[in-house]
Amino acid sequence: MERNNYQGALQHPIGSGFNAASTATEVIKGIDLTGKIAIVTGGNAGIGLETTRVLAAAGATVIVPARDIEKAKKNLDGIPKAKRGLP
């Protein structure tokens, strides 16, 4: 099968040292997010939950908007820097 690069529109490696097997923890290693605020939509499930965990572990306060507050509270339990629910 012929490969088509669509006039250069496909992704190209950027030489970051990371690849498809790299974890979020490996990518953020050594980065201090203390005092920063992150908003992660969909942050109470799937890849959003992992993003929330990693950002909070790096020191960020993470705000997670959610439609199902009870589900968000359950899934975010144990992530002290994750803020969920309504004020």
PyMOL Python script that loads the backbone (N, CA, C, O; Angstrom):
from pymol import cmd

cmd.read_pdbstr("""\
ATOM      1  N   MET A   1       0.836  -1.178   0.000  1.00  0.00           N
ATOM      2  CA  MET A   1       0.000   0.000   0.000  1.00  0.00           C
ATOM      3  C   MET A   1       0.884   1.246   0.000  1.00  0.00           C
ATOM      4  O   MET A   1       1.851   1.327   0.758  1.00  0.00           O
ATOM      5  N   GLU A   2       0.559   2.191  -0.829  1.00  0.00           N
ATOM      6  CA  GLU A   2       1.327   3.431  -0.919  1.00  0.00           C
ATOM      7  C   GLU A   2       1.005   4.345   0.255  1.00  0.00           C
ATOM      8  O   GLU A   2      -0.159   4.541   0.606  1.00  0.00           O
ATOM      9  N   ARG A   3       2.051   4.901   0.857  1.00  0.00           N
ATOM     10  CA  ARG A   3       1.858   5.860   1.953  1.00  0.00           C
ATOM     11  C   ARG A   3       1.726   7.253   1.377  1.00  0.00           C
ATOM     12  O   ARG A   3       2.474   7.630   0.475  1.00  0.00           O
ATOM     13  N   ASN A   4       0.796   8.006   1.883  1.00  0.00           N
ATOM     14  CA  ASN A   4       0.574   9.363   1.406  1.00  0.00           C
ATOM     15  C   ASN A   4       0.741  10.315   2.583  1.00  0.00           C
ATOM     16  O   ASN A   4       0.100  10.140   3.619  1.00  0.00           O
ATOM     17  N   ASN A   5       1.591  11.312   2.430  1.00  0.00           N
ATOM     18  CA  ASN A   5       1.827  12.273   3.504  1.00  0.00           C
ATOM     19  C   ASN A   5       0.932  13.496   3.379  1.00  0.00           C
ATOM     20  O   ASN A   5       1.072  14.442   4.154  1.00  0.00           O
ATOM     21  N   TYR A   6       0.031  13.493   2.433  1.00  0.00           N
ATOM     22  CA  TYR A   6      -0.919  14.597   2.273  1.00  0.00           C
ATOM     23  C   TYR A   6      -0.216  15.954   2.310  1.00  0.00           C
ATOM     24  O   TYR A   6      -0.593  16.831   3.087  1.00  0.00           O
ATOM     25  N   GLN A   7       0.794  16.119   1.477  1.00  0.00           N
ATOM     26  CA  GLN A   7       1.556  17.359   1.360  1.00  0.00           C
ATOM     27  C   GLN A   7       2.128  17.829   2.705  1.00  0.00           C
ATOM     28  O   GLN A   7       2.116  19.023   3.001  1.00  0.00           O
ATOM     29  N   GLY A   8       2.623  16.898   3.508  1.00  0.00           N
ATOM     30  CA  GLY A   8       3.267  17.237   4.772  1.00  0.00           C
ATOM     31  C   GLY A   8       2.314  17.428   5.940  1.00  0.00           C
ATOM     32  O   GLY A   8       2.733  17.879   7.006  1.00  0.00           O
ATOM     33  N   ALA A   9       1.038  17.093   5.762  1.00  0.00           N
ATOM     34  CA  ALA A   9       0.053  17.332   6.817  1.00  0.00           C
ATOM     35  C   ALA A   9       0.093  16.287   7.927  1.00  0.00           C
ATOM     36  O   ALA A   9      -0.463  16.530   8.997  1.00  0.00           O
ATOM     37  N   LEU A  10       0.722  15.149   7.718  1.00  0.00           N
ATOM     38  CA  LEU A  10       0.774  14.127   8.754  1.00  0.00           C
ATOM     39  C   LEU A  10       1.795  14.500   9.820  1.00  0.00           C
ATOM     40  O   LEU A  10       2.671  15.336   9.596  1.00  0.00           O
ATOM     41  N   GLN A  11       1.672  13.879  10.960  1.00  0.00           N
ATOM     42  CA  GLN A  11       2.566  14.180  12.072  1.00  0.00           C
ATOM     43  C   GLN A  11       3.996  13.746  11.768  1.00  0.00           C
ATOM     44  O   GLN A  11       4.240  12.769  11.061  1.00  0.00           O
ATOM     45  N   HIS A  12       4.925  14.504  12.325  1.00  0.00           N
ATOM     46  CA  HIS A  12       6.339  14.207  12.209  1.00  0.00           C
ATOM     47  C   HIS A  12       6.941  14.206  13.611  1.00  0.00           C
ATOM     48  O   HIS A  12       6.539  15.014  14.447  1.00  0.00           O
ATOM     49  N   PRO A  13       7.896  13.317  13.885  1.00  0.00           N
ATOM     50  CA  PRO A  13       8.550  13.323  15.197  1.00  0.00           C
ATOM     51  C   PRO A  13       9.206  14.672  15.469  1.00  0.00           C
ATOM     52  O   PRO A  13       9.758  15.299  14.565  1.00  0.00           O
ATOM     53  N   ILE A  14       9.141  15.112  16.732  1.00  0.00           N
ATOM     54  CA  ILE A  14       9.756  16.393  17.081  1.00  0.00           C
ATOM     55  C   ILE A  14      11.022  16.211  17.914  1.00  0.00           C
ATOM     56  O   ILE A  14      11.639  17.191  18.331  1.00  0.00           O
ATOM     57  N   GLY A  15      11.405  14.965  18.154  1.00  0.00           N
ATOM     58  CA  GLY A  15      12.645  14.717  18.881  1.00  0.00           C
ATOM     59  C   GLY A  15      12.546  15.009  20.371  1.00  0.00           C
ATOM     60  O   GLY A  15      13.539  15.391  20.991  1.00  0.00           O
ATOM     61  N   SER A  16      11.366  14.835  20.953  1.00  0.00           N
ATOM     62  CA  SER A  16      11.166  15.143  22.368  1.00  0.00           C
ATOM     63  C   SER A  16      11.749  14.079  23.298  1.00  0.00           C
ATOM     64  O   SER A  16      11.959  14.328  24.485  1.00  0.00           O
ATOM     65  N   GLY A  17      12.006  12.901  22.749  1.00  0.00           N
ATOM     66  CA  GLY A  17      12.460  11.803  23.595  1.00  0.00           C
ATOM     67  C   GLY A  17      11.316  10.946  24.102  1.00  0.00           C
ATOM     68  O   GLY A  17      11.545   9.920  24.743  1.00  0.00           O
ATOM     69  N   PHE A  18      10.080  11.359  23.821  1.00  0.00           N
ATOM     70  CA  PHE A  18       8.902  10.594  24.220  1.00  0.00           C
ATOM     71  C   PHE A  18       8.337   9.888  23.002  1.00  0.00           C
ATOM     72  O   PHE A  18       8.581  10.280  21.860  1.00  0.00           O
ATOM     73  N   ASN A  19       7.560   8.815  23.280  1.00  0.00           N
ATOM     74  CA  ASN A  19       6.920   8.084  22.193  1.00  0.00           C
ATOM     75  C   ASN A  19       5.550   7.609  22.661  1.00  0.00           C
ATOM     76  O   ASN A  19       5.087   8.006  23.731  1.00  0.00           O
ATOM     77  N   ALA A  20       4.913   6.779  21.882  1.00  0.00           N
ATOM     78  CA  ALA A  20       3.566   6.319  22.195  1.00  0.00           C
ATOM     79  C   ALA A  20       3.502   5.531  23.504  1.00  0.00           C
ATOM     80  O   ALA A  20       2.428   5.420  24.095  1.00  0.00           O
ATOM     81  N   ALA A  21       4.601   4.995  23.957  1.00  0.00           N
ATOM     82  CA  ALA A  21       4.626   4.226  25.199  1.00  0.00           C
ATOM     83  C   ALA A  21       4.921   5.090  26.421  1.00  0.00           C
ATOM     84  O   ALA A  21       4.868   4.596  27.547  1.00  0.00           O
ATOM     85  N   SER A  22       5.230   6.367  26.221  1.00  0.00           N
ATOM     86  CA  SER A  22       5.547   7.261  27.342  1.00  0.00           C
ATOM     87  C   SER A  22       4.292   7.519  28.180  1.00  0.00           C
ATOM     88  O   SER A  22       3.189   7.646  27.648  1.00  0.00           O
ATOM     89  N   THR A  23       4.481   7.591  29.487  1.00  0.00           N
ATOM     90  CA  THR A  23       3.360   7.865  30.381  1.00  0.00           C
ATOM     91  C   THR A  23       3.290   9.365  30.680  1.00  0.00           C
ATOM     92  O   THR A  23       4.261  10.097  30.489  1.00  0.00           O
ATOM     93  N   ALA A  24       2.132   9.800  31.147  1.00  0.00           N
ATOM     94  CA  ALA A  24       1.966  11.207  31.518  1.00  0.00           C
ATOM     95  C   ALA A  24       2.939  11.581  32.641  1.00  0.00           C
ATOM     96  O   ALA A  24       3.469  12.692  32.656  1.00  0.00           O
ATOM     97  N   THR A  25       3.173  10.673  33.563  1.00  0.00           N
ATOM     98  CA  THR A  25       4.094  10.919  34.663  1.00  0.00           C
ATOM     99  C   THR A  25       5.514  11.140  34.145  1.00  0.00           C
ATOM    100  O   THR A  25       6.233  12.003  34.648  1.00  0.00           O
ATOM    101  N   GLU A  26       5.913  10.368  33.148  1.00  0.00           N
ATOM    102  CA  GLU A  26       7.246  10.544  32.560  1.00  0.00           C
ATOM    103  C   GLU A  26       7.361  11.899  31.857  1.00  0.00           C
ATOM    104  O   GLU A  26       8.397  12.558  31.930  1.00  0.00           O
ATOM    105  N   VAL A  27       6.306  12.298  31.188  1.00  0.00           N
ATOM    106  CA  VAL A  27       6.335  13.548  30.424  1.00  0.00           C
ATOM    107  C   VAL A  27       6.442  14.761  31.343  1.00  0.00           C
ATOM    108  O   VAL A  27       7.129  15.729  31.014  1.00  0.00           O
ATOM    109  N   ILE A  28       5.770  14.717  32.487  1.00  0.00           N
ATOM    110  CA  ILE A  28       5.732  15.893  33.371  1.00  0.00           C
ATOM    111  C   ILE A  28       6.806  15.858  34.453  1.00  0.00           C
ATOM    112  O   ILE A  28       6.911  16.791  35.249  1.00  0.00           O
ATOM    113  N   LYS A  29       7.601  14.798  34.491  1.00  0.00           N
ATOM    114  CA  LYS A  29       8.649  14.650  35.504  1.00  0.00           C
ATOM    115  C   LYS A  29       9.543  15.894  35.545  1.00  0.00           C
ATOM    116  O   LYS A  29      10.020  16.367  34.514  1.00  0.00           O
ATOM    117  N   GLY A  30       9.756  16.407  36.752  1.00  0.00           N
ATOM    118  CA  GLY A  30      10.633  17.550  36.942  1.00  0.00           C
ATOM    119  C   GLY A  30       9.958  18.905  36.742  1.00  0.00           C
ATOM    120  O   GLY A  30      10.608  19.943  36.867  1.00  0.00           O
ATOM    121  N   ILE A  31       8.669  18.906  36.434  1.00  0.00           N
ATOM    122  CA  ILE A  31       7.943  20.165  36.235  1.00  0.00           C
ATOM    123  C   ILE A  31       7.127  20.457  37.490  1.00  0.00           C
ATOM    124  O   ILE A  31       6.336  19.623  37.929  1.00  0.00           O
ATOM    125  N   ASP A  32       7.319  21.640  38.063  1.00  0.00           N
ATOM    126  CA  ASP A  32       6.601  22.048  39.272  1.00  0.00           C
ATOM    127  C   ASP A  32       5.461  22.978  38.880  1.00  0.00           C
ATOM    128  O   ASP A  32       5.695  24.061  38.343  1.00  0.00           O
ATOM    129  N   LEU A  33       4.237  22.560  39.146  1.00  0.00           N
ATOM    130  CA  LEU A  33       3.060  23.364  38.815  1.00  0.00           C
ATOM    131  C   LEU A  33       2.432  24.001  40.051  1.00  0.00           C
ATOM    132  O   LEU A  33       1.277  24.424  40.016  1.00  0.00           O
ATOM    133  N   THR A  34       3.184  24.068  41.130  1.00  0.00           N
ATOM    134  CA  THR A  34       2.681  24.680  42.357  1.00  0.00           C
ATOM    135  C   THR A  34       2.232  26.112  42.067  1.00  0.00           C
ATOM    136  O   THR A  34       2.951  26.886  41.434  1.00  0.00           O
ATOM    137  N   GLY A  35       1.041  26.446  42.537  1.00  0.00           N
ATOM    138  CA  GLY A  35       0.497  27.784  42.338  1.00  0.00           C
ATOM    139  C   GLY A  35      -0.235  27.967  41.020  1.00  0.00           C
ATOM    140  O   GLY A  35      -0.817  29.024  40.777  1.00  0.00           O
ATOM    141  N   LYS A  36      -0.214  26.957  40.170  1.00  0.00           N
ATOM    142  CA  LYS A  36      -0.901  27.030  38.881  1.00  0.00           C
ATOM    143  C   LYS A  36      -2.295  26.413  39.007  1.00  0.00           C
ATOM    144  O   LYS A  36      -2.529  25.544  39.847  1.00  0.00           O
ATOM    145  N   ILE A  37      -3.203  26.871  38.169  1.00  0.00           N
ATOM    146  CA  ILE A  37      -4.560  26.327  38.132  1.00  0.00           C
ATOM    147  C   ILE A  37      -4.793  25.739  36.746  1.00  0.00           C
ATOM    148  O   ILE A  37      -4.525  26.389  35.736  1.00  0.00           O
ATOM    149  N   ALA A  38      -5.291  24.511  36.702  1.00  0.00           N
ATOM    150  CA  ALA A  38      -5.614  23.851  35.440  1.00  0.00           C
ATOM    151  C   ALA A  38      -7.095  23.497  35.451  1.00  0.00           C
ATOM    152  O   ALA A  38      -7.635  23.111  36.487  1.00  0.00           O
ATOM    153  N   ILE A  39      -7.744  23.625  34.318  1.00  0.00           N
ATOM    154  CA  ILE A  39      -9.132  23.202  34.162  1.00  0.00           C
ATOM    155  C   ILE A  39      -9.109  22.037  33.186  1.00  0.00           C
ATOM    156  O   ILE A  39      -8.631  22.167  32.059  1.00  0.00           O
ATOM    157  N   VAL A  40      -9.633  20.890  33.630  1.00  0.00           N
ATOM    158  CA  VAL A  40      -9.637  19.699  32.786  1.00  0.00           C
ATOM    159  C   VAL A  40     -11.078  19.267  32.555  1.00  0.00           C
ATOM    160  O   VAL A  40     -11.703  18.668  33.431  1.00  0.00           O
ATOM    161  N   THR A  41     -11.603  19.573  31.369  1.00  0.00           N
ATOM    162  CA  THR A  41     -12.944  19.099  31.048  1.00  0.00           C
ATOM    163  C   THR A  41     -12.857  17.601  30.810  1.00  0.00           C
ATOM    164  O   THR A  41     -11.917  17.122  30.175  1.00  0.00           O
ATOM    165  N   GLY A  42     -13.826  16.869  31.314  1.00  0.00           N
ATOM    166  CA  GLY A  42     -13.770  15.412  31.216  1.00  0.00           C
ATOM    167  C   GLY A  42     -12.733  14.827  32.153  1.00  0.00           C
ATOM    168  O   GLY A  42     -12.259  13.711  31.943  1.00  0.00           O
ATOM    169  N   GLY A  43     -12.377  15.578  33.188  1.00  0.00           N
ATOM    170  CA  GLY A  43     -11.301  15.177  34.084  1.00  0.00           C
ATOM    171  C   GLY A  43     -11.665  14.162  35.141  1.00  0.00           C
ATOM    172  O   GLY A  43     -10.861  13.878  36.029  1.00  0.00           O
ATOM    173  N   ASN A  44     -12.868  13.606  35.061  1.00  0.00           N
ATOM    174  CA  ASN A  44     -13.255  12.620  36.075  1.00  0.00           C
ATOM    175  C   ASN A  44     -13.387  11.214  35.495  1.00  0.00           C
ATOM    176  O   ASN A  44     -13.921  10.321  36.154  1.00  0.00           O
ATOM    177  N   ALA A  45     -12.905  11.009  34.265  1.00  0.00           N
ATOM    178  CA  ALA A  45     -12.956   9.670  33.669  1.00  0.00           C
ATOM    179  C   ALA A  45     -11.919   9.563  32.559  1.00  0.00           C
ATOM    180  O   ALA A  45     -11.519  10.568  31.971  1.00  0.00           O
ATOM    181  N   GLY A  46     -11.495   8.354  32.283  1.00  0.00           N
ATOM    182  CA  GLY A  46     -10.609   8.083  31.151  1.00  0.00           C
ATOM    183  C   GLY A  46      -9.304   8.856  31.186  1.00  0.00           C
ATOM    184  O   GLY A  46      -8.687   9.029  32.238  1.00  0.00           O
ATOM    185  N   ILE A  47      -8.899   9.315  30.013  1.00  0.00           N
ATOM    186  CA  ILE A  47      -7.631  10.034  29.896  1.00  0.00           C
ATOM    187  C   ILE A  47      -7.676  11.359  30.655  1.00  0.00           C
ATOM    188  O   ILE A  47      -6.643  11.844  31.117  1.00  0.00           O
ATOM    189  N   GLY A  48      -8.868  11.946  30.786  1.00  0.00           N
ATOM    190  CA  GLY A  48      -9.006  13.179  31.557  1.00  0.00           C
ATOM    191  C   GLY A  48      -8.705  12.959  33.027  1.00  0.00           C
ATOM    192  O   GLY A  48      -8.113  13.823  33.675  1.00  0.00           O
ATOM    193  N   LEU A  49      -9.105  11.810  33.562  1.00  0.00           N
ATOM    194  CA  LEU A  49      -8.824  11.495  34.963  1.00  0.00           C
ATOM    195  C   LEU A  49      -7.322  11.329  35.176  1.00  0.00           C
ATOM    196  O   LEU A  49      -6.782  11.799  36.177  1.00  0.00           O
ATOM    197  N   GLU A  50      -6.653  10.669  34.251  1.00  0.00           N
ATOM    198  CA  GLU A  50      -5.190  10.509  34.358  1.00  0.00           C
ATOM    199  C   GLU A  50      -4.509  11.875  34.265  1.00  0.00           C
ATOM    200  O   GLU A  50      -3.540  12.139  34.976  1.00  0.00           O
ATOM    201  N   THR A  51      -5.013  12.733  33.395  1.00  0.00           N
ATOM    202  CA  THR A  51      -4.475  14.090  33.277  1.00  0.00           C
ATOM    203  C   THR A  51      -4.642  14.841  34.586  1.00  0.00           C
ATOM    204  O   THR A  51      -3.720  15.521  35.037  1.00  0.00           O
ATOM    205  N   THR A  52      -5.816  14.722  35.198  1.00  0.00           N
ATOM    206  CA  THR A  52      -6.087  15.361  36.483  1.00  0.00           C
ATOM    207  C   THR A  52      -5.110  14.866  37.540  1.00  0.00           C
ATOM    208  O   THR A  52      -4.542  15.664  38.286  1.00  0.00           O
ATOM    209  N   ARG A  53      -4.912  13.555  37.607  1.00  0.00           N
ATOM    210  CA  ARG A  53      -3.994  12.966  38.599  1.00  0.00           C
ATOM    211  C   ARG A  53      -2.580  13.514  38.440  1.00  0.00           C
ATOM    212  O   ARG A  53      -1.948  13.911  39.419  1.00  0.00           O
ATOM    213  N   VAL A  54      -2.093  13.533  37.218  1.00  0.00           N
ATOM    214  CA  VAL A  54      -0.708  13.933  36.969  1.00  0.00           C
ATOM    215  C   VAL A  54      -0.512  15.422  37.239  1.00  0.00           C
ATOM    216  O   VAL A  54       0.486  15.809  37.848  1.00  0.00           O
ATOM    217  N   LEU A  55      -1.446  16.262  36.797  1.00  0.00           N
ATOM    218  CA  LEU A  55      -1.322  17.698  37.045  1.00  0.00           C
ATOM    219  C   LEU A  55      -1.370  17.994  38.544  1.00  0.00           C
ATOM    220  O   LEU A  55      -0.597  18.815  39.039  1.00  0.00           O
ATOM    221  N   ALA A  56      -2.270  17.332  39.265  1.00  0.00           N
ATOM    222  CA  ALA A  56      -2.367  17.533  40.714  1.00  0.00           C
ATOM    223  C   ALA A  56      -1.096  17.058  41.410  1.00  0.00           C
ATOM    224  O   ALA A  56      -0.618  17.709  42.339  1.00  0.00           O
ATOM    225  N   ALA A  57      -0.546  15.925  40.967  1.00  0.00           N
ATOM    226  CA  ALA A  57       0.687  15.406  41.563  1.00  0.00           C
ATOM    227  C   ALA A  57       1.860  16.361  41.330  1.00  0.00           C
ATOM    228  O   ALA A  57       2.802  16.391  42.122  1.00  0.00           O
ATOM    229  N   ALA A  58       1.804  17.138  40.249  1.00  0.00           N
ATOM    230  CA  ALA A  58       2.865  18.110  39.952  1.00  0.00           C
ATOM    231  C   ALA A  58       2.638  19.426  40.686  1.00  0.00           C
ATOM    232  O   ALA A  58       3.427  20.361  40.546  1.00  0.00           O
ATOM    233  N   GLY A  59       1.556  19.503  41.474  1.00  0.00           N
ATOM    234  CA  GLY A  59       1.332  20.676  42.306  1.00  0.00           C
ATOM    235  C   GLY A  59       0.220  21.598  41.883  1.00  0.00           C
ATOM    236  O   GLY A  59      -0.109  22.530  42.617  1.00  0.00           O
ATOM    237  N   ALA A  60      -0.374  21.376  40.727  1.00  0.00           N
ATOM    238  CA  ALA A  60      -1.440  22.259  40.243  1.00  0.00           C
ATOM    239  C   ALA A  60      -2.741  22.018  41.003  1.00  0.00           C
ATOM    240  O   ALA A  60      -3.027  20.900  41.430  1.00  0.00           O
ATOM    241  N   THR A  61      -3.520  23.082  41.163  1.00  0.00           N
ATOM    242  CA  THR A  61      -4.904  22.939  41.593  1.00  0.00           C
ATOM    243  C   THR A  61      -5.689  22.671  40.325  1.00  0.00           C
ATOM    244  O   THR A  61      -5.623  23.456  39.380  1.00  0.00           O
ATOM    245  N   VAL A  62      -6.433  21.570  40.290  1.00  0.00           N
ATOM    246  CA  VAL A  62      -7.133  21.165  39.076  1.00  0.00           C
ATOM    247  C   VAL A  62      -8.634  21.301  39.282  1.00  0.00           C
ATOM    248  O   VAL A  62      -9.204  20.698  40.191  1.00  0.00           O
ATOM    249  N   ILE A  63      -9.266  22.098  38.433  1.00  0.00           N
ATOM    250  CA  ILE A  63     -10.711  22.271  38.466  1.00  0.00           C
ATOM    251  C   ILE A  63     -11.306  21.328  37.435  1.00  0.00           C
ATOM    252  O   ILE A  63     -10.907  21.329  36.270  1.00  0.00           O
ATOM    253  N   VAL A  64     -12.271  20.518  37.879  1.00  0.00           N
ATOM    254  CA  VAL A  64     -12.879  19.524  37.009  1.00  0.00           C
ATOM    255  C   VAL A  64     -14.382  19.789  36.910  1.00  0.00           C
ATOM    256  O   VAL A  64     -15.140  19.379  37.789  1.00  0.00           O
ATOM    257  N   PRO A  65     -14.817  20.469  35.848  1.00  0.00           N
ATOM    258  CA  PRO A  65     -16.258  20.649  35.668  1.00  0.00           C
ATOM    259  C   PRO A  65     -16.892  19.291  35.361  1.00  0.00           C
ATOM    260  O   PRO A  65     -16.296  18.465  34.671  1.00  0.00           O
ATOM    261  N   ALA A  66     -18.097  19.067  35.873  1.00  0.00           N
ATOM    262  CA  ALA A  66     -18.729  17.767  35.648  1.00  0.00           C
ATOM    263  C   ALA A  66     -20.249  17.899  35.620  1.00  0.00           C
ATOM    264  O   ALA A  66     -20.828  18.709  36.343  1.00  0.00           O
ATOM    265  N   ARG A  67     -20.876  17.097  34.783  1.00  0.00           N
ATOM    266  CA  ARG A  67     -22.343  17.052  34.739  1.00  0.00           C
ATOM    267  C   ARG A  67     -22.882  16.178  35.863  1.00  0.00           C
ATOM    268  O   ARG A  67     -23.920  16.482  36.451  1.00  0.00           O
ATOM    269  N   ASP A  68     -22.176  15.096  36.158  1.00  0.00           N
ATOM    270  CA  ASP A  68     -22.608  14.166  37.199  1.00  0.00           C
ATOM    271  C   ASP A  68     -21.677  14.351  38.406  1.00  0.00           C
ATOM    272  O   ASP A  68     -20.609  13.743  38.485  1.00  0.00           O
ATOM    273  N   ILE A  69     -22.108  15.199  39.334  1.00  0.00           N
ATOM    274  CA  ILE A  69     -21.271  15.563  40.486  1.00  0.00           C
ATOM    275  C   ILE A  69     -20.928  14.343  41.340  1.00  0.00           C
ATOM    276  O   ILE A  69     -19.794  14.214  41.802  1.00  0.00           O
ATOM    277  N   GLU A  70     -21.875  13.464  41.549  1.00  0.00           N
ATOM    278  CA  GLU A  70     -21.607  12.279  42.388  1.00  0.00           C
ATOM    279  C   GLU A  70     -20.555  11.375  41.751  1.00  0.00           C
ATOM    280  O   GLU A  70     -19.671  10.867  42.441  1.00  0.00           O
ATOM    281  N   LYS A  71     -20.647  11.175  40.445  1.00  0.00           N
ATOM    282  CA  LYS A  71     -19.642  10.366  39.745  1.00  0.00           C
ATOM    283  C   LYS A  71     -18.270  11.038  39.856  1.00  0.00           C
ATOM    284  O   LYS A  71     -17.262  10.376  40.101  1.00  0.00           O
ATOM    285  N   ALA A  72     -18.248  12.351  39.674  1.00  0.00           N
ATOM    286  CA  ALA A  72     -16.976  13.082  39.759  1.00  0.00           C
ATOM    287  C   ALA A  72     -16.381  12.946  41.155  1.00  0.00           C
ATOM    288  O   ALA A  72     -15.186  12.682  41.292  1.00  0.00           O
ATOM    289  N   LYS A  73     -17.192  13.121  42.190  1.00  0.00           N
ATOM    290  CA  LYS A  73     -16.685  12.995  43.561  1.00  0.00           C
ATOM    291  C   LYS A  73     -16.089  11.618  43.795  1.00  0.00           C
ATOM    292  O   LYS A  73     -15.021  11.491  44.394  1.00  0.00           O
ATOM    293  N   LYS A  74     -16.776  10.588  43.325  1.00  0.00           N
ATOM    294  CA  LYS A  74     -16.301   9.206  43.510  1.00  0.00           C
ATOM    295  C   LYS A  74     -14.975   8.990  42.770  1.00  0.00           C
ATOM    296  O   LYS A  74     -14.027   8.449  43.339  1.00  0.00           O
ATOM    297  N   ASN A  75     -14.911   9.410  41.513  1.00  0.00           N
ATOM    298  CA  ASN A  75     -13.715   9.169  40.705  1.00  0.00           C
ATOM    299  C   ASN A  75     -12.524  10.025  41.129  1.00  0.00           C
ATOM    300  O   ASN A  75     -11.375   9.623  40.950  1.00  0.00           O
ATOM    301  N   LEU A  76     -12.793  11.189  41.684  1.00  0.00           N
ATOM    302  CA  LEU A  76     -11.711  12.095  42.074  1.00  0.00           C
ATOM    303  C   LEU A  76     -11.299  11.935  43.534  1.00  0.00           C
ATOM    304  O   LEU A  76     -10.396  12.626  44.005  1.00  0.00           O
ATOM    305  N   ASP A  77     -11.952  11.034  44.242  1.00  0.00           N
ATOM    306  CA  ASP A  77     -11.611  10.775  45.635  1.00  0.00           C
ATOM    307  C   ASP A  77     -10.135  10.364  45.723  1.00  0.00           C
ATOM    308  O   ASP A  77      -9.688   9.487  44.983  1.00  0.00           O
ATOM    309  N   GLY A  78      -9.411  10.977  46.596  1.00  0.00           N
ATOM    310  CA  GLY A  78      -7.987  10.656  46.750  1.00  0.00           C
ATOM    311  C   GLY A  78      -7.069  11.599  45.978  1.00  0.00           C
ATOM    312  O   GLY A  78      -5.846  11.477  46.057  1.00  0.00           O
ATOM    313  N   ILE A  79      -7.644  12.528  45.239  1.00  0.00           N
ATOM    314  CA  ILE A  79      -6.837  13.541  44.538  1.00  0.00           C
ATOM    315  C   ILE A  79      -7.136  14.867  45.231  1.00  0.00           C
ATOM    316  O   ILE A  79      -8.045  15.589  44.822  1.00  0.00           O
ATOM    317  N   PRO A  80      -6.379  15.190  46.277  1.00  0.00           N
ATOM    318  CA  PRO A  80      -6.731  16.340  47.117  1.00  0.00           C
ATOM    319  C   PRO A  80      -6.709  17.691  46.408  1.00  0.00           C
ATOM    320  O   PRO A  80      -7.422  18.604  46.826  1.00  0.00           O
ATOM    321  N   LYS A  81      -5.926  17.845  45.364  1.00  0.00           N
ATOM    322  CA  LYS A  81      -5.845  19.141  44.683  1.00  0.00           C
ATOM    323  C   LYS A  81      -6.854  19.261  43.538  1.00  0.00           C
ATOM    324  O   LYS A  81      -6.831  20.232  42.781  1.00  0.00           O
ATOM    325  N   ALA A  82      -7.746  18.259  43.418  1.00  0.00           N
ATOM    326  CA  ALA A  82      -8.791  18.311  42.383  1.00  0.00           C
ATOM    327  C   ALA A  82     -10.048  18.898  43.005  1.00  0.00           C
ATOM    328  O   ALA A  82     -10.564  18.379  43.995  1.00  0.00           O
ATOM    329  N   LYS A  83     -10.531  19.976  42.421  1.00  0.00           N
ATOM    330  CA  LYS A  83     -11.727  20.658  42.918  1.00  0.00           C
ATOM    331  C   LYS A  83     -12.895  20.257  42.018  1.00  0.00           C
ATOM    332  O   LYS A  83     -12.824  20.379  40.795  1.00  0.00           O
ATOM    333  N   ARG A  84     -13.966  19.777  42.642  1.00  0.00           N
ATOM    334  CA  ARG A  84     -15.124  19.369  41.859  1.00  0.00           C
ATOM    335  C   ARG A  84     -16.395  19.861  42.528  1.00  0.00           C
ATOM    336  O   ARG A  84     -16.404  20.248  43.696  1.00  0.00           O
ATOM    337  N   GLY A  85     -17.433  19.832  41.772  1.00  0.00           N
ATOM    338  CA  GLY A  85     -18.721  20.292  42.321  1.00  0.00           C
ATOM    339  C   GLY A  85     -18.901  21.780  42.166  1.00  0.00           C
ATOM    340  O   GLY A  85     -18.122  22.454  41.491  1.00  0.00           O
ATOM    341  N   LEU A  86     -19.926  22.277  42.794  1.00  0.00           N
ATOM    342  CA  LEU A  86     -20.234  23.692  42.745  1.00  0.00           C
ATOM    343  C   LEU A  86     -19.791  24.353  44.041  1.00  0.00           C
ATOM    344  O   LEU A  86     -19.819  23.722  45.097  1.00  0.00           O
ATOM    345  N   PRO A  87     -19.377  25.635  43.973  1.00  0.00           N
ATOM    346  CA  PRO A  87     -18.928  26.317  45.187  1.00  0.00           C
ATOM    347  C   PRO A  87     -20.046  26.482  46.191  1.00  0.00           C
ATOM    348  O   PRO A  87     -19.832  27.038  47.268  1.00  0.00           O
TER     349      PRO A  87
END
""", "prot")
cmd.dss("prot")
cmd.show_as("cartoon", "prot")
cmd.util.cbc("prot")
cmd.orient("prot")
